[in-house]
Every structure is written in C-alpha cells, then in structure tokens.
Amino acid sequence: MKRYNPKEIEPRWQKIWADDKAYVAVDYDTREKFYISPMFPYPSGTGMHTGHAFEHAIVDTVARFQRAHGRNVLNPMGWDAFGLPTENYAIKTGISPVEATQTFIANFKKQITRIGSSIDWSREINTSDPEYYKWTQWIFTQLFERGLAYQKESAQWWCPVDKTVLANEQVENGRCWRCGNEVVKKNLKQWFFKITDYADALLAEIPDLDWPEKIKVAQTNWIGRSQGAMIDFRVESEKVTVFTTRPDTIFGATFLVLAPEHPSVAKITTPEQKTAVDEYVKAAQKKSEIERQENKQKTGVFTGAYAVNPATNENIPVWIADYVLAGYGTGAIMAVPAHDERDREFAKAFELPVKSVVDSGGHDEGMLIDSGDFTGQSTSDARENIVKWLAEKGVAQEQTNYKMRDWLISRQRYWGAPIPIIHCPEHGAVAVPASDLPVILPEVKDITPDGSGTGVLARETDWVNTTCPTCGKPAKRETDTMDGYACSSWYLLRYTDPQNAEAAWDPKKADYWTPIDMYVGGDHAVAHLLYVRFWSHVFYDMGLVPTKEPVKKLVYHGYINAEDGTKMSKSKGNVIDPLEVIDSGYGADALRIFLLFLGPISDNSSWSANGIGGVYRFLNRIWTLVQEYNETDGGETDNTELERLIHRTVKKVTSDVEELSFNTAIAALMECVNELYKIKAADNYGATEWQWALETLTQLIAPFAPHIAEELWEQLGGDGSVHVAEWPTWDDKLLVEETVTVAVQVNGKLRGTITIYVGDDEAKAVELAKADEKIAVWLEGNIVKTIYVPNKLLNFVVK
C-alpha cells in the first residue's frame, strides 16, 4: 500500500496548478464573482512566520470553498514594499533597497507557494515598482487638485535615530515604535491629506459595515465626533476658548484646564509658577497623545492665573494637564468635576472644588440645580437655552468637533514614493502633470538621513532642480516621500487591473470586482482600514468606483503565539518558520489544518508541536481509507448508516465554513473519519457506496488540505481538479435519525434505556420497556401511571 508522503505530493500539485494557471481569475465572467484578499504583507528579511501562514490558511480555505460553489474567485497577492525596515536594512548592510526588496519578495513568494495558496499570480503587484507608485502619485495629484492634499508647518514627533516623523500611534511610552529610542517634537513643513473633510461621511457608514464590532467602535472613537459649544473665558486681557459637549453644566465649572501646548500658557502663567509650568510642559512633550489619554494617574500644574466663568462671573483657577490635548477642540476645557469622571479624578488629586449642578439620580441626564435662571430645566433643554443665552452675551456659539486629525503623509526618508509636487518661486506648490509621472525615485548610494529634517532626496541636487510645469522657470522638487499607508490605501483596486499602463484601474473592472467580498487581516484597526475607506469615498465622488465602502466583509483574526503563550519575535528566538514545519515531514496540509483547528479564528492561539502531529495522523487515516478501498474487489451494501453519516457531515462542514468556524468543521471531519472506520469494520468496504462516501470526504477536506485532496481525488478517478468539482449537497430527510435512545425511569430513578423508532407512541415505548428484563424487575408492583416525553423519557409510577 502506498504511503502518505507530503514531500512528494505537495510539490507535484503546486507545479500542476502553476503550469495550468489554475487560479487565474477571469474579468467579466458570467459566474458570480467572489473577491477575497489578505492584507498584503511587508516583505522583510525575516520572512513569513506561522502568523502569516494562519492568515493565508483562512483566505485560501474560503477561496477554494467559493470556487467549489461555482464562483469566479479573485485571490491576488502583492507586496507592501516601501518603508523603514528595508531602508534601515539597506543602510546597515550596504545592499540597495531595491535589491533587498527583490530578495525578500522571492523568499515570501516561495513560502506562500509552499503553503499551497491558490493565488492569481498574474495580478502580483509591488508598491515600490515605478509602474505602481506612478498611480499612487497620480492619486496624490488628484487629491491636491480637489483641495484634499495640503502642506503646512506643525510640531510633529521626530525620531532622532530613524530621522523621520512619526504618527501618534507610532510613539509608545515616549519612544519610537521601531527603534525604541526617545522621540522629540520638531516643527516641520509637512504634507497632509484632509481626511477630516470626510469625517461625517465615514461615520455615517460605520453602523452598516459587516465588520467586527471592536473595529467599528475603534473607528468611531478615532473619528470622535462631538456636538457642543465654544465658550469664551476671560483671563485678564487674554481670552481662552473652550469646547464642551455639556454647556448645560457650566454653572458647575470650578476650574479650567489647558493642554501643555496651548498658546495661552506662556501668556497667563504667573512669574511664581513659571518654573513649575515649564518643567511640566517639557515632560508632557515626551508623551504620545495615546499615552496621555490612557494614563489613569492625573498630573498637572497650576498656572497661577484665574479665569472668569461667564455664567457665574466667579474667578476659577487655570491649570494645565496632559490629559487635555492641543489638537482636540481648542486645547482647553472647562472642568466640571461633579459630572465628568476625568475632571473629578483631577479635582480629587489636587483638592479642587466640586459643585453639583445636575440632579440626575446617577445618570448623565436630569434636571438642573443651582444654575441660576436655568434651575429646574431638563439638561437637554438647558443645553440649547444656555448656549443661546451665552451667545447673546457674545461669548458662545454652537460647534461640531472631531478627535481625528488630518492624515500626515510626509516622510523624511528615502525608501518611499516621491511626493509629486514642484515648488515654484512664482506659482508655489504645483502638481507634476500626469504625462510626467512617475517621478522616479533616484538611485542614491548613501541613503543615511542627516537628521536635518529635510530628507535624503534634498541632497540630490540634480534630481531636485527642475522647471515649473506652469511657467517653465527654475523650480525644485518636493523632497519628502509618502507614508507607506498611501501606497496601501488603493492596492485592492489595482488588483482588478494590474497591467493597466493608461490608468490606475479601469472603472468597468472596478464595477465588476468591487467592493471586495472578504478582506482578512489581524492588524490596522484604525490607520490602514480608515485610510482605505477615506480614499474609496473620494474615488466614489470622482466616479471611479461603484460604492463608497471598499470592503463588504472584514475578517479580523487573532495571533499565533509561541508555545508558552508569549508573542513570537525574532529577538526571543521563538518564531516558527512555516517551511521548517513543512520540510520536517508534516507537510503544508497538516500545517494549514493545525492552524485552523486551534480555535475560533478571532482568538489568539499558541503553537503546539504535539498538536500538529495529531493532525498529521488524521490525514494519514484518510489516506489509508482510500488506499485500502482501492485494493478491494467491489460489491454492494445497504448500509444506510454510511449514507446518513456523510450527509450529516456535508451539512455541518458547509455551514461551519460559511460561518468561518473552521475548527468545528475540522472537528466534524475528524469525527466522520472515526465513524467511517467503525462502519468499515462491519461492512463490505468494496461497495460502490463507499466510492461516493470517499469522494465526498475528499471534497470536504479539499479547502483545508488542498494537496492530499487533489491526490486522493485522482486516485479515486475523480474528473478534473477536486477544487472545481461541484460542492456536495445533503438531503435533509437523511439527517433525521430513524431511532433514538429513550431513558426509562421507575418512580423517578433511572432503571435502563430502550431504543425506539422516531415517532413511536407511548404504548409502543411501554411495550418495549416491559419486555426489557433489566427494567421489568422494577415493574412488579401496581403501575399507577406512565409519563412519556416523546423520543426522550419514559417514567413509570409504581406502588
């Protein structure tokens, strides 16, 4: 009997699939389309780990399942190739980023192929390819012309080691997320995308998204829309404007709090408090905004100044504290500690007064108390009335604010797409004409940043010096490159038309393929997923895509951790290379099934060397079933148990895969195989019914273990590839059990069981119970009555 050998089987089928171009998607096919993609990887020198393999196992299982249902499946792949890791690697090794990227991609591609992913490689893209970033640059020019790309000077996080700006989410405990060194604030002229113009539109779509709730909540909170009022407080000759969503509580405002960066801090601080304030401001600048918001321990310092509450005319102290952010609202708040948890914590920490002005019974809303002429009004009415009253005094107006900032896209590094802007002394910033794109990233021998903040490209004078597209006079190119998120914000559209040299994509192809039906990933809850949505909304307004939202269903998976439950990392030496597992003899199919069997895909799981051995044995059992069957002489059987088992398994696996409950689907397959061995031992194993059973089992295992399924399908004489064979169906009539086991009690105590046909009445159940010798001995007394629960329980009451 032939042995199961993944090292022989898997390369064979991978070559056949590649030679046959088995997974090339067809544009405008008459079949229903299904577009699925993982979040494309950053190709680093460390290669793929089992977390990547997990993601590809999810995507490929769904892709193969959809093909078996007759759908035209697009499952593409690309590389998010620009960015700091490759640039730093190039600086360290002296290898050019282009060469390093090519090496990394080749390794990743080898790993993904060895896993058995059914990818349409004809659509492969690379964000560092000029033919790709040409269109990233073209999109930038379109945003620029629509007023959605602009340049301004602002204070940004700066990493002195990586020598580039960082976004807020890239600063952790005052340190760079990549190198771990302390960051500082630096004033630089930067480019931004005006995502705030789409804040309301992005918010409006969130409730209807088929996305995990935690991602929807994260995006809602990130955008942070709040309706309120701007109210002016006087601090001597200085005016401090606060934004509040609860103007109804202004009579309870007992102090003001300013962000450390607020421009009024230096003006209002008294000489006595200057040293303390300066030290606090300096310390606050070392914290990221995320840290400042999440810090439970409130810190602050008194400015020495007092503001006039415009509602009460009382003087209230002005403090600064880092839990107030300069970029949200006005960077100043009126503190109402009786009705705001953060203000209350701050007041408690510094023994500041607390004044209750809402009788709420423990709720946010209620009736105003101790609030002048507004006492007795509901908070909802008072909000409107107080703002109107303060507006008549000239110190208030209604306002809508957002926590989200415009998207900073400038990077002072080399390895990125050049920003397609030319700076002209006469015409200012001018977009590079489409006919002159791409602006090619020049070859630079030394790409080490000098720390000046001007970027590596500023040193390339021959490249920088150019002419203005408007007037033809001498001008200079923009020397910043784009944030890598710019390249990844539209790649799902490029997959639909990757060879197009005349446009970023053909809108007709976008109409056919988009929105993407399923997008799979485990990172980027806000940044990438928000930027993808933003650009799609812009493209919709431009008439380039059929829907505002780019992703129909988002699948967010957990992590695969090391065996001890800690996160896998190269520094810890606990990273599992999928090729090591495959080459050890277990093979790709065992690896895929093991990863999907660990638990619900949304949960974090831990690697287990012992666990994958069990999965390998499971595949061997399926293999053995087919080998032994092929050595039989045929025959017939009337075993209905076999038929019911297969139909039951088809329904379970189908519904579980549709629900992405892969672990339970695999468990059902394992149970099925166990039952097949039991039936086989008491049946004519050569019967033709077994041919059907084994073919169906092979189809059910195919999305999870594509190589062994293809091999067994061929051995069983299946037509063509198992992955395009029509998915098996089930008959509900065969799912109804013919017999059931009924518990028999005497005076409430279990005395035995009987087996009856489904639908048998009480009389039949009583007859069978009395005929059972073990039960009959307990029925010698007077049977007063019987209690029967159909198909479940029979209870005799005996005296």
N, C-alpha and C positions, 0 to 999 in steps of 0.2 A: 504493500500500500504506500502511495506517495505521501511523503511528509510535508507538513506546512513549513515553508521556508520564505519568510518575508524578504530576505535579501535577494532572492531570485525573482519573486513575483512582482514586487513593487517597482523596481527599475524597468521591468519589461512593459508594464502597463503605462507607466509615465511616458515612455518613448512612443508607445502606440497612440496615446492621447495627443502628444505633441505633433507626431507625424500626420495624424488625421485631422489636426486643427479642430479637435472635438468640441472645444468650448468657446469658439468664436461666435459672438452674438451677431445677429443679423438686423440691420436697421430696417424699419418699416415692415417687419414680418407680420403676417396675418395672425399669428398666435398672440395670445395675451402676453404682454411684457412683464418682466419682473427684474427690477434693477436693485442690486444689493452690493454693498461695499463696506470693507472695514475702513477705519480711519487710517489713511496711508502712513507707513512708518517713516521715522527718521533713520536713514541707513548709517549706523555708527560702526566703529571698528570692532565693537564687542559682538556684533551680530545679533541674531534673534535669540530670545530665551523662551522658556515654556509659556510665559505670559502671551507672547506674540502667537505661539502655536495654538494656545487656547482660543484666541480671537479668530484665527483662521479656521479652526475646527468648527466654531459656531457658524461663521459665514459660509463655509463650504458645505456643511450639512444642510443648511437651508437652501443653498443654491442647487444642490443635487436633488433635494426633495421637490423643489419647484420645477426642475426640468422633467422629473418623472411624472409630474402632473401636466405636462404638455406645454409649459410656458417658455417663452423666448427669454432666456436668462442672460443678463449682463452682470458679470462678476469681474471687474477690472482691477488693475494694480498700478500703483505709481509710487514715487519717492519724494518725500518732503526734504529735499537735499540741501537747501541753503541753511546757514545758521552757525552759531558759535562753536559747537563741539568739533565740527570738521575744520573750522578755521583754526581753533586752538591746537588741534592735532597737526595741522599743516605747519603752524609756527614751531611746534615742538620737534617735529621730525624732519622738516625741510622738504616734505613731499607736497606738491601743489594741491590745493583743494579739489581741483578738477580730477586729478589722478586718484586722490584718496577716495573721492565720491564714487568713481567708477569701480574701484576695488570693493568698497563697502556694498554697493548695489549688487555686484556679481555674487558676493557671498550670501546676501539676503535672498536673492533670487534662487540660488541653489537650495537654500534651506526651505523656502516656500514650496518649491517644486518637489522636494523630497517628502514633504508632508502630504503631498497628493492633492493640493488645492486646484480646483477646476477653474482656472483663471483665463480670461481672454487676454493673452499677452500681446495681441496685435494693438491693443489700446494703451500700452505701457507709457507712462509719462514721467518726466523728471523736472522738478521745478527749477533746477539750475541750468537746464538746457535753454539756450537763447530762443529757440522756437517756441518754448513755453513762456518764458518770462517776457518775451515780446508782447504777449497779450495781457500779462499782469500789468505791464507798463501802459498798454493801451487803456485798460480799465482805469488806471490811475488818472490818465488824461481826461477820461470821461467824467470821473468824479470831480476833477479840478474844474472842468468847464461848467459843471452843474452846481458849483459852489460848495461841494462836499469834501474838497481837499484844500487845506489852507496851511499857512506857515505862521507861527508866532513864537515869541520868546517866552519861556516859562521855566520854573525851577523843576528839575527832574532828578530822579535817583540816578546816581552815577557810580559805576563800579570802577575803582582805580586800577584793579588788576585786569579785568576784561576790557577796560577802557571803552565802555559803551553805556548808554542809558538803559534803564530797566523799568518795566512796568511795575505797578504797585504789587501785583500778585507774584512778582519775581523777587521780592525782597522778603526774607524770612529772618525774624529776630534781628533786624538791622543789618543783615548780611546778604550777599549775593547768593541766589539760589543755586548757581553753578559752581563757583569757586569757593564760597564760604567766607569771603573777606568782607570787612565792614564797608558799607556804602555811604556816600555823602550826597548832599543836594548840590546841584550845579545849574546855573542859569544858561540855557542853550536855546538857540533858534531851532525850532523843531517843526516837522510836518505832522498834521493831524487829519484824520477822517472825521467828518461831522456826523457821527452816529447818533448824537442827541437829537438831530432833526427827525429821526425815525423812532424815537423813544415810545411815543404813544402807539404807533403802528405795530411795533414789535410786541408791546404789552398786550395789545388787543387780540393778537393771535394765540397767545400762550394757552388760554384755557382749552382750546380745541385741539392742541397738539397731542398726538399719540406718543407721548414721551414719558419717561419715568417721572413721577411726581416730584422727586427731590431735585431733578434738573429744572423742572418748571418753576419750582419755588426759588431755586438759586438764581435763575434769570430774572424773575420778578423782583427779588430783593436787590439784585445788582443794579437793575434799572432804577428802582427806588422812587417811583412817582409819588409825590405827596402834594395835596391841595391845602393851601393855608394862606397866610398873610405876611406881608413885610411891614414891620413896625419899627419906627424910629425912637431910639432912646438918646437923650442928651447927656453927654459927659463934658460939662462946662461948655467950651466952644466947639467941641468935637461931636459929630453925630455918628452913633453906632446903630446900624440897621440889623434887626434880627429877622429870621424866617421862623414862623411857628405854624404848626398844624392845629394848635389849640389856642386860638386867640381868646376863646371864652374863659380861659384860666388866667388871664393877665393880671387880675386883681390878686392872684396868689404868687406872682413873680417876686421873689425875695432877693435875687442876685442875677447878674449877667455873667456868662462865661464866653470868652473869646478863644478861638484857636490860637496856638502859639505863633502862627504865621500871619495873623490878622494885621493889616497895615496900621491899625489904630493903636496897637500895643505899645509901640515906641513913643507915640504922642501923648498917651494918657498916663503912662507909668510914672509914679512919683519918684523923685530922686532917692528917697529912702528904700524903695523897693526895686530899684534898677538892677542891682547886682543879682538878687534872687531871681528876678524875671529873666535876665539874660542867661543865667545858668540853666533855668528850666527850658527856655526856648532851644538852647543848644542841645540839650538832652533829648527833647522831643523830636528834633530833626533827624535823629538816628533811628527812629522807629518808623516802620511802614504804617500806612493807614489801616491795613488789616489788623496789625498788632494793636494799634491804638483803639480800634473798635472792640476787639475781643478781650482786651485786658480788663479783668474783673476788679482789680485794685485801682481805685481812683486817685489820681495825683493832680496837683495844681498849685498855683501860687497867686497871692493877692497882688493886684497892680497898685494898690493904694488909692485908686480913683473910685468915684461913686457916680452912678447914672441916675437920672430921674425917670421913674416909672410914669409914662404918660397917662395911665389910667388912675393912679392914686396920688401922683405928684410927690411920692416918697423917694428919698435917696436910698439906693440899693448898691451894695458893693460890686465891683467889677473884678472878676477873676480870669485867669487863663488856665486851660486844662487841655491835655492832648486827646481827650475823648471827643472834643469838638474838632471837626475837620474843616480846613480852609476852603476846600472845593465844594462842599455841600451847603446849599443855601447861601448864606452870606458869611459863613465862618464865625457867626456869633449866635448865641441862643439866649432867650430869657428862661431862667431856671425856675421851675415850679415844683419844688421837691415833694409837695404833698400829693402830686398827681403824675409824677414821672419817676420811674424806678432809677434811672441813671442819675437824675438830679438829686433824688433822695439819698442815694449812696454817697454822692459828693457832699451834700449838706451834712450828712452824718459824720463823714470823715473830717470835716473842717468846722463842725459845730455851728452851722449857719441856720438861720431861722426857717421854720416850716409853717406855712399858712394854708389851711384848707379852705377851698372856695367852692367845692362841689360836694353836694350830699348825694352820694351815688350808691350807697349800700354795698360797697365793694366792687362796683362795676365802673367802666370808663365813663359812661354817660349818666346824667342825673339832673338835679336842679341846682342852680347857683345859690350860694350863700355868701354873705359878707362881700358882696360885689357891687356895692353902690346901687344905682337905679336899676341894675340888671338882676338884682337878687330876686329869686323866685322864678326866673325864666329857665326853661329847659336848656341844656348845653347846646343842643342843635340850633335852637332859635337864637341863643345868645351869641353863637359864633358869627352869624350874619349881622346881628344888630350891633355888636361891639366893633366889628370891623367898619361898619358904616359910620358909627359914632366917631371912631378914631380918624377915619378918612375925612370927616367934616372938620376935624381939628388939624388936618394936613399932616398926619404922622403915620398913616397906614394905607395899604392897598392890597387887594387880593393877588395871590401869586401861586403858580404851579411850579414846583421844583423837582429835580431829578438827582439821584445819587450818582448815576452813571456819568462819566466824563467822556469827552471826545477821545477817539482812539489815536494814541500816539504811535506813529508808524516809522519815525526816523531811527536809524541805527548808524552809529559812527564806526562801523566795521566794514571789512572788505567783502566777505563772502555773503552777498545778498544781491537782490535785483536793484540796479541803479535807479534812483528816482528820476523820471523822465522830464525834468524841468531845466530850463536855461534861464539864468539870471542876466537880464539886460539892464545897463545903467539907465536907459530911457524908458523901457516898457515893463520893467520889473520882472516878476516870475512869468515865464512863457512856457506853455506845454510844448514838448517836442512833437512835431507833426507825425501823424500815423505813418507817412511814407518814409520817415527816418528811423522808425523803430525796427528792431530793438536797439536800445542804447547798450552796446555790448560792454560787459564788464571787462576792463583791460587786464592783460596779463601783468602781474606785479610780482617781482622777485621777493621783496621784503614786505610782508603784509602785517608786520607788527605795528599796532597802534602806538602813537607817541604820547597819548594822554592829553593832547591839547583840546580834544573835543571836536576837532574839525574832520576827523575821519581819515582813513588811509588814502582814499582816492584824491584828496586835496593835494597830495604830493605829486600826483601825476599831471604835471603842467601841460604836457602835450594833449592829454585827454581832456583836461578841464577847459582849456582855452578853445573857444569855438565862436560861432557867429549867431546872432539873434535871428530866429526864424521870421520875425516880424519886420525888422529893419535892415538886417544883414550886417550890422555893425558888430565889433568885437563884444563878446559876452562870455560868461563862464557857466559851466555845467554845475548842477547840484551834486555835491559830493557825498551826501548821505545815501545809504541803501535802505531798502524797505524791510520792515519787520517780516519775519517768515510767515506770520499769520496772513499777510496779504496774499502770498502765493497759495496758501491752503484754503482760502475763502471761496475759491471758484473752481477748484480742480474737479469736483463732481460733474461740472458742466463740460469741462474739457474731455472727460472720458467719453462723452457722447459723440465727439467729433475730433479725435486727437490728431488727425493728419491734416486738418484744415490750415492752409497757409494764407488764406484770404480773410479769415475771421476767427475770433476766439472760439466760436461754435456756430453751427447753422441753427437758427431758431426752429426750423422744422424738425431737426433731430432732437432738440430740447423738448419740443412739443410731444414727440413720441416717447422719449425715455423718462422725462422728469414729471413730477418730483421723484426722487429716489424712494423706492418702496421700503427699503430697510437699511439703516446706517448703524454700524456696530462699532463700539469703542468702549474704552474704560477710563478716558481722561477728558479734560477740557469741558467741565460742566458749564463754564461761562464763556471764556475767551473765544476759542475757536467756534463753538456752537452758536454763540451770539453773533460773531462776525459773519459766519456763513449765512445766517438769517438776514442780517443787515444788507449784505451785498445782493442777496436774492430779491429783497424788496426793491432795491434800486434797479436791478435788472428788469423786474416786472414793470416798474414805472417807465423803463426805456423800451418796453415791448419785446424784450429778448427771451423771456421765459414765460410759460403758461400760468404759473402760480406764484404767489408771494412767498409761500413757505417751501423750502427746498427738500425737506425730509419728512416723508409721510409717517414713518415709524422709526423711533430711535431705540436701540437696544444697548443698554449700559451694563457691562459685565464687571464682575469683581476681579480680584488679583489672584494669581497663583503664587503663594508664598513658599518659603523653604520648609523643610520637614519640621523644623522647630517652631513654625508659625511666624517667623520674622520675615521681613521683606527681602526678596532676593536682590543682591547687589554685588558688583564686581569686587568692591573693596572687601566684602566679607568672604568672598570666595565660595558663595553658596548658589551661584547661578547655574541652572541646569540647561545645557545646550541640547535642543531637541535632536540634533544629529547624533549626539552621543547615545541618546536613548534608542534612536532608530538603528544605529550601527551595532549596538550591543546585542542585537538579535531579536528584540521585541518588535521592531518594525514601526512604521508610521501609523498603521491602522490601530495597533494596540495603544500607541501614544494618544491618538485622537479620542478613542473611546474612553480611555482612562481620564483624560482631562474633562470630558463632558459628563462623566459618571460621578465626579467628586461631589456634586451637589447642585443646587439651583445656580444658574449661571450668574445671577446678580450678586451672589455671596462670594466672599473671599474664601479660598481653599488652600490647603497645604499639600505639597508634593509628597508622594509616598513611593519609595522603591518597591515595597512589598505589594502595594496596590496594583501597580502596572503588571506584575507577574500574574495576578489573578485574572486580569483582563486578557492577557496573552493565552492563558489556559482556556478561557471561554472561547476565543477564536479557534483554538485547536479543536475544541469539541464540535464546533460547526463544521470545520474542515473534515473531521473524522466521519461525521454523519454522511457527508456527500461521498467520501471515498468508499465507505462500506456499502452505500446504496449502489454505487456504480459497479460494484463487484457481485451484485445479486443477479438472479435469473428472471426477475419479473414475477407476475402473478396478480391476484386480486385480493381485496379486503373490503369488508363492510363496516369498518371501524368508524363510527360516527364521532367518537371522541376526538380523533385526529382532526376531523373537519372543523369541529367546534373550537378546538384549541387554536387553529390557525386563524379562523375568522375573528375570534376574540382578540388575538394578538394584533391583527391588522388594524382593528378599530382603535386599540389602545395606543399603538405606536403612532398612528396617523394623527390622532387628536393631541397626543403629547408633543409631537414635533411642531404641529400648528401652534401650540401654546409655548413653544421653546422650552418645554420641560424635558430636556434631553436625558437627564439622569433617570427619570421614571420610565421613559421609553426604553432605555437600555436595560433597566431592571426587568421590564416586561419581556424583552428578548431573552434575557438570561433564564427567566422562569419558563419561557416557552421551550428553550433548549433542554432544560431539565425534564420537562414533561414529555418531550419527544423521545428522550432516552427511555423513559418508563414505558411509553406506548410501544416503542420499537421492540422492547424485550418480550412483549406478549402478542406481537402482531406479525403478519407477513411483510417483512421490511422491503421486499422487492416489488410490492404492489404499485400500480401506476398512480394511486392516490398519493403515495409518498413522493413521486416526482413533482407533483403540483405543490405539495407541502414544502419541499426543499427549495423549489424555485421561488416560492413566496417568501420564505425565510431569507433567502439570498437578497431579494429585492428590499426587504425591510432593513437589512443590515447595511445596505449599499451606501446610504448617505453618510453613515458614521465610519464605515470601513470600506472605502471605495475599491481598494486593490484586491483584497481577498474576495469581495463580492463579484468583481469582474472575472476573476479566475474561476470561481465556482460556477458562475453563470455559463461560462464557456464549457466547463466540464459537464454541466447538465444539459448541454445542447441548446442553450438559450439563443434567441435570434438577436444579432447585433449587440450593442452595449447594454448592460443592465441599467445604466444610468439614463437611458432614454426609453426603456421599456415602460409600458403604461403601469402606473402605480396600482397595486392590488386593491380590491374593494372587499367589503364584507356584506353578509346577509344578516340583517337584524334577527330574523327568525331563528338563525342558528346560534344566536347569542343567548337565547332563553334556555336555561338548564332544564332537562327533562325530569330529573329527580332532585330532591332536596332531602337534607337530614333534619328530622324533627326531634326535639328534646321531649322526653316523656317524664313527667313528674307524678308522684303519688303523694298527696297531701303537701304539695309544695316542695318536695325533695326530689332531686334528680335520681331516677332509677334506671335510665337507659336511653337509647335513641332508636329511631326507626327510619328507614328510607322509604319515601313515598314518591309517586309521580306528582309533578306540579299540577295542581288543580284537583287532586283527590279531596273528597269531602271529609267531614268529621267522622262519619260512620266507617269509612274505609280506614282512617287513621286508628280508630278504636279497635277495629278488627285486627289490624297488623300488630298493635301493641299487645293485645291479649294473646296473640299467637307467639309472641316472643317469650321464651321460657324465663329469661332473667327478669322480665318485667311482670310476668304473670304471677309469680310467687308473692308479689306485693298487692295483688288484687283479690285475695281470697275473702276479704270482708265484703260488706254491703257497699256497692258503688252508688253513692248518693247522687252525684252528677259529674259531668265532664266539662272542662273548659278548654276550648280549642282556638288557637291563634293560627290561621291558615299558613301552612308551609313553615311554621316556626316552633310552635309549642302545643303539647297536649298534656293537660293536668287532670288526674283522677282525684276526686274527693271520696275517700273511703272511710266507713265507720265500722 
